[in-house]
Amino acid sequence: MPPRFYASSSDSDDDAPSLAKHAGKRRSLHELFGGGKVADVLLWKDKRISAGVLAAGTAIWSIFEVMEYNFLTLLCHLAMLVLGILFLWSVLAVLFDRDPPKVPEVILSEQAFKEAALAFHKKLTRFISKLHDIGSGKNLRLFFATMVSLWILSILGSSCDSMSLIYVCFLCLHSLPVFYEHYQAEVDGLAHKGNRQVKKLYKRFDSRVLNKIPRGPVKEKKHKK
């Protein structure tokens, strides 16, 4: 007899008091974003830096979309600008008896490069592990949610320019967290109502479709004491 994938008892419609009881124990948005400079920027703790990041992102989008700048052309022009600045800096350093620029030692330090590589490796490993867990079918709800999300994302990618899509995501990431922080109670109420409706639909889908899918017997892992 195939196993059934019912939602847990905490998914029932009367879990609102439980949510309200434990609402104060949830971590703040600042903690969820790491509690560092990135969280400060996303939540507009320092308005000057946040506005600067938003302006920089808008400028990059304008260069490629509005001005229709080619990436290779922009890269060559930036390289020319950097070379010109370094040349002028080196000449002035010799004239005024100053130390020449040591840009490689500042930007490409070995320690910083190793830390960046380790951080990238850690994130990539976690991402691949997450994809493996989703694809293994252990959590069918997460699997179908991921497939639907990727399908919607593919439609958006085919209907609009990639740079514009990235810019829209950047704007959402830069505005939605601070909006949620100011209107958290109202957003949580709407999200809770929507969550209950989704769970009802999932229960129907579970009973009519998922439980009819044949699955092999699940073997329990034996843990040695």
Backbone torsions as a table, in degrees:
resi	resn	phi	psi	omega
1	MET	NA	124.4	-175.5
2	PRO	-66.4	144.2	179.8
3	PRO	-69.4	155.4	-179.1
4	ARG	-103.9	146.4	-174.6
5	PHE	-114.5	62.7	178.7
6	TYR	-74.9	150.4	173.1
7	ALA	-68.8	153.3	-178.1
8	SER	-69.0	165.9	-177.4
9	SER	-64.0	-23.2	178.7
10	SER	-72.2	-10.6	-179.9
11	ASP	-86.2	1.9	-177.4
12	SER	-68.7	168.0	-175.5
13	ASP	-73.7	-14.2	-176.9
14	ASP	-98.4	28.1	-179.5
15	ASP	-92.5	6.8	178.9
16	ALA	-62.1	-44.2	177.4
17	PRO	-60.5	-36.2	179.2
18	SER	-65.4	-39.7	178.0
19	LEU	-65.1	-41.1	179.8
20	ALA	-67.1	-33.7	-178.7
21	LYS	-67.0	-39.3	-175.3
22	HIS	-100.2	9.2	-177.6
23	ALA	-62.7	-36.2	-178.3
24	GLY	-72.4	-14.8	-178.1
25	LYS	-89.1	-8.6	-178.8
26	ARG	-72.4	150.0	179.0
27	ARG	-73.4	149.9	179.3
28	SER	-74.2	166.3	178.8
29	LEU	-63.0	-35.1	-180.0
30	HIS	-62.2	-38.6	177.4
31	GLU	-72.0	-37.3	179.8
32	LEU	-65.0	-31.8	178.8
33	PHE	-86.9	8.8	175.5
34	GLY	104.3	-15.0	177.5
35	GLY	69.9	14.1	-179.2
36	GLY	-109.1	-150.5	-177.8
37	LYS	-68.4	-33.2	178.7
38	VAL	-62.7	-42.9	177.9
39	ALA	-63.6	-39.7	178.1
40	ASP	-62.4	-38.3	-179.5
41	VAL	-70.1	-45.7	-177.3
42	LEU	-67.4	-32.2	-179.2
43	LEU	-97.0	8.2	174.4
44	TRP	58.6	40.7	175.2
45	LYS	-69.6	-37.6	173.5
46	ASP	-113.9	101.3	-172.0
47	LYS	-64.5	-31.2	-179.7
48	ARG	-66.3	-47.0	179.9
49	ILE	-66.5	-43.3	179.6
50	SER	-62.1	-42.4	177.7
51	ALA	-65.8	-36.1	177.5
52	GLY	-65.0	-41.8	177.7
53	VAL	-64.4	-43.3	178.2
54	LEU	-63.1	-41.5	178.7
55	ALA	-65.8	-39.1	178.6
56	ALA	-64.9	-43.9	177.4
57	GLY	-63.0	-40.2	177.7
58	THR	-65.8	-38.0	179.0
59	ALA	-64.9	-42.4	179.2
60	ILE	-63.2	-43.6	178.0
61	TRP	-62.9	-40.0	-179.6
62	SER	-65.5	-38.3	-179.4
63	ILE	-61.9	-42.6	-175.9
64	PHE	-86.2	-33.6	-174.3
65	GLU	-98.8	-46.3	-177.3
66	VAL	-79.7	-51.1	-179.6
67	MET	-82.7	-11.0	178.6
68	GLU	55.3	46.0	178.3
69	TYR	-77.0	134.9	176.1
70	ASN	-78.2	141.5	-176.2
71	PHE	-62.9	-42.7	-179.0
72	LEU	-65.4	-40.9	177.8
73	THR	-63.1	-43.8	178.8
74	LEU	-63.4	-40.8	179.5
75	LEU	-62.9	-42.1	178.9
76	CYS	-65.6	-41.7	179.7
77	HIS	-65.8	-39.3	177.1
78	LEU	-65.8	-40.4	177.9
79	ALA	-63.2	-40.8	176.9
80	MET	-62.2	-41.1	179.5
81	LEU	-64.7	-43.9	179.5
82	VAL	-64.4	-43.2	179.1
83	LEU	-62.9	-40.1	178.1
84	GLY	-64.2	-41.7	178.5
85	ILE	-64.7	-43.3	179.3
86	LEU	-64.3	-39.5	178.5
87	PHE	-63.9	-46.3	179.7
88	LEU	-64.2	-40.0	179.0
89	TRP	-63.0	-42.9	-179.6
90	SER	-65.6	-41.6	179.4
91	VAL	-64.5	-45.1	179.8
92	LEU	-66.1	-32.8	178.2
93	ALA	-65.4	-37.5	177.9
94	VAL	-70.4	-40.0	-178.6
95	LEU	-66.9	-39.1	-176.6
96	PHE	-100.8	13.2	176.8
97	ASP	55.6	50.3	176.8
98	ARG	-114.0	164.9	178.2
99	ASP	-69.5	139.3	177.4
100	PRO	-68.1	160.4	-179.4
101	PRO	-63.6	141.6	178.3
102	LYS	-121.1	57.1	-175.9
103	VAL	-62.8	-46.0	-179.1
104	PRO	-57.9	-36.2	-179.0
105	GLU	-70.6	-26.4	-178.3
106	VAL	-85.7	-47.2	-174.6
107	ILE	-83.5	-40.6	-173.8
108	LEU	-109.9	49.0	176.6
109	SER	-68.9	146.9	-176.1
110	GLU	-63.2	-40.1	-178.8
111	GLN	-65.5	-44.3	179.6
112	ALA	-64.4	-38.8	179.5
113	PHE	-65.4	-41.5	178.7
114	LYS	-64.8	-41.6	179.1
115	GLU	-64.3	-41.3	178.3
116	ALA	-65.0	-41.3	179.3
117	ALA	-65.1	-42.2	179.0
118	LEU	-65.6	-40.3	178.6
119	ALA	-64.8	-41.3	178.0
120	PHE	-65.1	-41.8	178.8
121	HIS	-63.0	-40.1	-180.0
122	LYS	-65.5	-44.3	179.4
123	LYS	-65.5	-42.3	-179.5
124	LEU	-65.1	-42.1	178.4
125	THR	-62.4	-43.0	178.6
126	ARG	-64.5	-39.0	-180.0
127	PHE	-65.7	-44.7	179.5
128	ILE	-65.9	-38.9	177.5
129	SER	-63.3	-39.3	178.5
130	LYS	-65.8	-42.0	177.4
131	LEU	-62.0	-39.2	179.1
132	HIS	-64.3	-42.2	179.3
133	ASP	-63.8	-40.2	180.0
134	ILE	-67.7	-44.5	-177.8
135	GLY	-70.8	-19.4	-179.6
136	SER	-73.6	-13.5	177.2
137	GLY	79.6	16.5	178.6
138	LYS	-67.6	-35.1	178.4
139	ASN	-120.8	96.5	-175.7
140	LEU	-65.6	-34.3	179.2
141	ARG	-62.2	-45.5	179.2
142	LEU	-66.7	-36.0	179.3
143	PHE	-62.8	-49.9	-179.2
144	PHE	-67.9	-35.7	177.4
145	ALA	-64.2	-39.7	178.5
146	THR	-67.3	-41.8	178.9
147	MET	-63.3	-42.4	179.1
148	VAL	-65.6	-41.3	179.7
149	SER	-63.2	-43.8	178.5
150	LEU	-65.5	-36.1	178.2
151	TRP	-65.9	-43.8	177.4
152	ILE	-63.5	-40.9	179.2
153	LEU	-64.8	-36.4	178.3
154	SER	-67.1	-36.1	177.0
155	ILE	-65.8	-43.7	178.3
156	LEU	-63.2	-39.0	-179.8
157	GLY	-67.1	-31.0	179.4
158	SER	-83.8	-19.0	-176.9
159	SER	-97.4	-12.6	179.3
160	CYS	-142.5	165.9	-178.2
161	ASP	-69.6	144.6	-177.2
162	SER	-62.7	-41.5	179.9
163	MET	-63.9	-40.2	177.7
164	SER	-65.9	-38.5	178.5
165	LEU	-64.9	-42.4	177.2
166	ILE	-63.1	-38.9	-179.8
167	TYR	-67.1	-39.2	177.2
168	VAL	-63.9	-42.5	176.9
169	CYS	-63.0	-38.3	177.3
170	PHE	-62.7	-43.0	178.4
171	LEU	-64.0	-41.1	178.7
172	CYS	-63.6	-43.4	180.0
173	LEU	-66.5	-26.9	-176.9
174	HIS	-90.3	-12.6	-176.0
175	SER	-121.4	-36.4	-175.3
176	LEU	-65.8	-40.3	178.9
177	PRO	-59.6	-43.4	-179.8
178	VAL	-71.3	-32.1	174.7
179	PHE	-64.6	-43.0	178.9
180	TYR	-65.6	-36.6	-179.8
181	GLU	-63.5	-33.2	-178.8
182	HIS	-84.5	-28.7	-177.4
183	TYR	-123.8	45.4	-174.0
184	GLN	-65.8	-42.2	-177.3
185	ALA	-63.2	-46.0	-178.7
186	GLU	-65.7	-42.9	-179.5
187	VAL	-66.3	-39.4	179.1
188	ASP	-63.9	-38.0	178.6
189	GLY	-64.1	-45.1	178.3
190	LEU	-66.2	-39.2	179.5
191	ALA	-65.6	-36.8	179.2
192	HIS	-66.3	-39.8	177.3
193	LYS	-65.3	-44.3	178.5
194	GLY	-64.8	-35.0	179.3
195	ASN	-65.3	-39.3	178.0
196	ARG	-64.6	-39.9	179.2
197	GLN	-66.0	-40.4	179.2
198	VAL	-64.6	-39.1	179.7
199	LYS	-66.8	-35.4	176.3
200	LYS	-64.4	-43.6	178.4
201	LEU	-64.6	-38.0	179.9
202	TYR	-66.3	-38.0	178.6
203	LYS	-63.0	-39.9	177.2
204	ARG	-65.3	-44.3	178.8
205	PHE	-64.5	-35.6	179.7
206	ASP	-65.2	-45.6	-176.2
207	SER	-74.5	-29.8	-175.2
208	ARG	-94.2	-24.8	-174.3
209	VAL	-123.0	-58.3	-171.0
210	LEU	-63.3	-39.0	-177.3
211	ASN	-72.4	-11.2	178.2
212	LYS	-92.9	-3.6	178.5
213	ILE	-80.7	122.4	179.9
214	PRO	-69.1	134.9	178.8
215	ARG	-134.5	147.7	-179.7
216	GLY	-72.0	165.7	178.8
217	PRO	-65.3	138.3	179.9
218	VAL	-88.9	122.1	179.6
219	LYS	-92.8	127.5	179.7
220	GLU	-77.6	138.6	178.6
221	LYS	-75.2	136.8	178.2
222	LYS	-95.0	119.0	179.4
223	HIS	-97.9	129.0	178.8
224	LYS	-79.3	135.0	179.0
225	LYS	-86.0	NA	NA
